[in-house]
Amino acid sequence: MKQFQEQFDELLEYWPDEDSSLRDLRLKAFNKFKELGLPNKKWEEWQFTDFSSINKFNFRLSKDSDLPTLPKTIPGRISNSYIIFIVNGHYQPQLSEIPSSVSIAKGLDHFRSNPELYSLNNSSNPFLSLNTSMMNSGLPIYIKNNAIIEKPIQVVYLTTNISDELMNHPRFSFNLGENSESTIIEQYIGSTSNSYFVNAVTQVNIEKNAKLNHVRIQE
C-alpha cells in the first residue's frame, strides 16, 4: 500500500492545478481503495487470483520521459483495421488512424461532460477505486450517430523499453451514437523484461439501436 500512497501523492504534486472536482474524485477514490485494500483469497470473486506479486515491486506512474524510441511497425497490428496506438501510457496520434466518423476527446473534457460515469457508485472493486484515483492515460472515443464502421478499430496499448517497474491506470470510454455500429479491439501488449502493472478500466455507452462488438486481448 505504501508504494501506491507515494505515487498518489506524487501525482497530486505533478498536477497541482488540476480541475478541483477531478482532484476531489481522486481523493475520494484513493481513500476508498485504502479502505478496501487489495483482494486476497478470502474474497469469493478473487479467491483463485494471487495478487501478492503487486506488492513485490515498487511500481511508479509513467512520466513523459518514459516514452521510448517508437517502433517502426506497430506490434500486433491487425491488417485492414483502424489503429489507436498508445506507448507506455502516451497516445501517439501520428501513428494512429481513425475514420472521420470517429473522434477522440480529451479525458478532462469527457469528465466535465459526464461526471456521473466516473462515480464509484458504492463499488467494492478496489481496482476501480485505484484506477479512478490514479487514471493517467486512456481515451474517450466517440462514434457519430448513424456511422457504420466497416473495419475494426484496434486500440494497441504497448508497454516497452522501460528501465524500472512501471504502472499505468488507463481509463477508456467507448461512446456509440444512435444507429451506429463498430468493432473495437482493446489489445494490451508487453515487450519488456521488467515488471509492469496496467490497471485498465473500460466504460461503454451505447445509444439507441447502436451495436458494439468489443474484444479485449492481453499478451
C-alpha positions as CSV (number, residue, x, y, z in Angstrom):
1,M,0.0,0.0,0.0
2,K,2.9,2.3,0.7
3,Q,4.0,2.5,-2.9
4,F,0.5,3.5,-4.0
5,Q,0.3,6.2,-1.4
6,E,3.7,7.6,-2.5
7,Q,2.7,7.6,-6.2
8,F,-0.7,9.1,-5.4
9,D,1.0,11.9,-3.5
10,E,3.4,12.5,-6.4
11,L,0.5,12.5,-8.9
12,L,-1.2,15.3,-7.0
13,E,2.0,17.3,-6.8
14,Y,2.7,16.7,-10.6
15,W,-0.7,18.2,-11.5
16,P,-1.2,20.9,-8.8
17,D,-3.6,22.9,-11.0
18,E,-5.8,20.0,-11.9
19,D,-9.6,20.6,-12.0
20,S,-10.8,20.7,-8.4
21,S,-13.7,18.4,-9.0
22,L,-11.5,15.8,-10.5
23,R,-9.0,16.2,-7.7
24,D,-11.8,15.6,-5.2
25,L,-12.8,12.5,-7.0
26,R,-9.2,11.2,-7.0
27,L,-9.0,11.8,-3.2
28,K,-12.4,10.0,-2.6
29,A,-11.4,7.1,-4.8
30,F,-8.0,6.6,-3.2
31,N,-9.5,6.7,0.3
32,K,-11.9,4.0,-0.9
33,F,-9.0,2.0,-2.2
34,K,-7.2,2.2,1.1
35,E,-10.4,1.1,2.9
36,L,-10.8,-1.9,0.6
37,G,-7.2,-2.9,0.1
38,L,-6.0,-5.5,-2.5
39,P,-8.1,-8.7,-2.8
40,N,-7.0,-11.8,-1.0
41,K,-8.2,-15.4,-1.3
42,K,-10.9,-14.8,1.3
43,W,-12.7,-12.6,-1.3
44,E,-15.0,-15.0,-3.1
45,E,-14.8,-13.5,-6.6
46,W,-11.0,-13.2,-6.3
47,Q,-10.2,-16.5,-4.5
48,F,-8.3,-18.0,-7.4
49,T,-6.2,-15.0,-8.2
50,D,-2.9,-14.2,-6.5
51,F,-2.2,-10.5,-6.2
52,S,0.8,-10.8,-3.9
53,S,3.2,-10.0,-6.8
54,I,1.8,-6.5,-6.9
55,N,3.4,-5.8,-3.5
56,K,6.8,-7.3,-4.5
57,F,7.6,-4.4,-6.9
58,N,8.0,-0.7,-6.4
59,F,5.8,0.4,-9.3
60,R,5.8,4.1,-10.2
61,L,3.5,6.0,-12.5
62,S,4.6,6.6,-16.1
63,K,6.0,10.0,-17.0
64,D,6.7,11.8,-20.2
65,S,10.3,10.7,-20.0
66,D,9.2,7.1,-20.3
67,L,8.3,7.4,-23.9
68,P,10.9,5.4,-25.8
69,T,12.0,5.5,-29.4
70,L,8.9,4.4,-31.3
71,P,8.9,1.1,-33.2
72,K,8.9,1.3,-37.0
73,T,5.9,-1.1,-37.0
74,I,3.1,-1.4,-34.5
75,P,3.3,-4.8,-32.8
76,G,0.2,-6.9,-33.1
77,R,-1.3,-4.7,-35.8
78,I,-4.2,-6.3,-37.5
79,S,-4.4,-5.8,-41.2
80,N,-7.3,-3.9,-42.6
81,S,-8.1,-2.2,-39.3
82,Y,-8.1,1.3,-37.9
83,I,-5.5,1.9,-35.2
84,I,-5.2,3.9,-32.0
85,F,-1.6,3.5,-30.6
86,I,-0.6,4.1,-27.0
87,V,3.0,3.6,-25.8
88,N,3.8,3.4,-22.1
89,G,0.6,5.4,-21.4
90,H,1.3,8.0,-24.1
91,Y,-1.1,8.4,-27.0
92,Q,0.6,8.6,-30.4
93,P,-1.7,10.4,-32.8
94,Q,0.9,10.5,-35.6
95,L,0.9,6.7,-35.7
96,S,-2.9,6.3,-35.3
97,E,-5.5,6.2,-38.0
98,I,-9.3,6.6,-37.4
99,P,-12.1,7.5,-39.8
100,S,-13.8,10.9,-39.9
101,S,-16.9,9.5,-38.1
102,V,-14.7,8.6,-35.1
103,S,-13.3,11.2,-32.7
104,I,-11.1,11.2,-29.7
105,A,-11.7,13.7,-26.8
106,K,-9.6,14.9,-24.0
107,G,-10.1,13.0,-20.8
108,L,-10.8,16.1,-18.7
109,D,-13.4,17.3,-21.2
110,H,-15.1,13.9,-21.0
111,F,-15.1,14.0,-17.2
112,R,-16.6,17.5,-17.1
113,S,-19.3,16.5,-19.5
114,N,-20.0,13.1,-17.9
115,P,-19.0,13.2,-14.2
116,E,-21.6,10.5,-13.4
117,L,-19.6,8.0,-15.4
118,Y,-16.7,8.4,-13.0
119,S,-18.7,7.8,-9.9
120,L,-17.7,4.8,-7.8
121,N,-21.4,4.1,-7.2
122,N,-20.6,2.2,-4.0
123,S,-18.5,-0.3,-5.9
124,S,-16.5,-2.7,-3.8
125,N,-13.9,-3.3,-6.6
126,P,-10.6,-2.0,-5.3
127,F,-9.1,-1.9,-8.8
128,L,-11.8,0.5,-10.0
129,S,-11.1,2.8,-7.0
130,L,-7.4,2.6,-7.7
131,N,-7.9,3.4,-11.4
132,T,-10.2,6.3,-10.6
133,S,-7.7,7.8,-8.2
134,M,-4.7,7.5,-10.5
135,M,-6.1,7.4,-14.0
136,N,-3.3,8.8,-16.1
137,S,-4.0,7.5,-19.7
138,G,-6.7,6.1,-21.9
139,L,-9.0,7.9,-24.2
140,P,-12.7,8.8,-24.6
141,I,-13.6,7.6,-28.1
142,Y,-16.8,8.7,-29.9
143,I,-18.6,7.2,-32.9
144,K,-21.1,9.5,-34.6
145,N,-24.8,8.8,-35.0
146,N,-25.6,6.5,-37.9
147,A,-21.9,5.7,-38.5
148,I,-21.2,2.2,-39.7
149,I,-17.5,1.5,-39.1
150,E,-16.7,-1.3,-41.6
151,K,-13.2,-2.0,-40.3
152,P,-12.4,-2.9,-36.7
153,I,-10.8,-0.2,-34.5
154,Q,-7.8,-1.7,-32.8
155,V,-6.5,0.0,-29.7
156,V,-2.9,-1.1,-29.0
157,Y,-1.7,-0.3,-25.5
158,L,2.0,-1.2,-25.6
159,T,4.4,-1.3,-22.6
160,T,8.0,-1.5,-23.8
161,N,11.6,-0.5,-23.2
162,I,11.0,0.5,-19.5
163,S,14.0,0.9,-17.2
164,D,12.2,0.0,-14.0
165,E,8.8,-1.2,-12.7
166,L,6.1,1.0,-14.3
167,M,2.4,1.3,-13.8
168,N,-0.4,2.9,-15.7
169,H,-4.1,3.3,-15.0
170,P,-5.8,3.8,-18.4
171,R,-9.5,4.9,-18.4
172,F,-11.2,4.2,-21.7
173,S,-14.7,5.3,-22.7
174,F,-16.3,4.0,-25.8
175,N,-19.4,6.0,-26.8
176,L,-21.5,4.9,-29.7
177,G,-24.1,7.3,-31.1
178,E,-27.6,6.2,-32.2
179,N,-27.8,3.6,-35.0
180,S,-24.0,3.3,-35.2
181,E,-22.0,0.0,-35.4
182,S,-18.4,-0.8,-34.6
183,T,-16.0,-3.5,-33.6
184,I,-13.4,-2.3,-31.0
185,I,-10.4,-4.4,-30.2
186,E,-8.5,-3.5,-27.0
187,Q,-5.1,-5.1,-27.1
188,Y,-2.5,-4.9,-24.3
189,I,1.0,-5.9,-25.2
190,G,4.1,-6.1,-23.1
191,S,7.5,-6.2,-24.7
192,T,9.9,-5.7,-21.8
193,S,11.9,-7.7,-19.3
194,N,10.9,-5.5,-16.4
195,S,7.7,-6.0,-14.5
196,Y,4.8,-3.6,-15.1
197,F,1.2,-3.1,-13.9
198,V,-1.6,-1.9,-16.2
199,N,-4.8,-1.4,-14.3
200,A,-7.3,-0.6,-17.1
201,V,-11.0,0.3,-16.8
202,T,-13.2,0.5,-19.8
203,Q,-16.7,2.1,-19.9
204,V,-19.2,1.7,-22.7
205,N,-22.1,4.0,-23.5
206,I,-24.4,2.7,-26.3
207,E,-27.2,4.9,-27.6
208,K,-30.4,3.7,-29.2
209,N,-30.1,1.0,-31.8
210,A,-26.3,1.1,-31.7
211,K,-24.2,-2.1,-31.9
212,L,-20.7,-2.8,-30.5
213,N,-18.6,-5.9,-30.8
214,H,-15.9,-5.5,-28.1
215,V,-12.9,-7.7,-27.8
216,R,-10.1,-7.4,-25.1
217,I,-6.8,-9.2,-25.7
218,Q,-3.9,-9.5,-23.2
219,E,-0.5,-10.5,-24.5
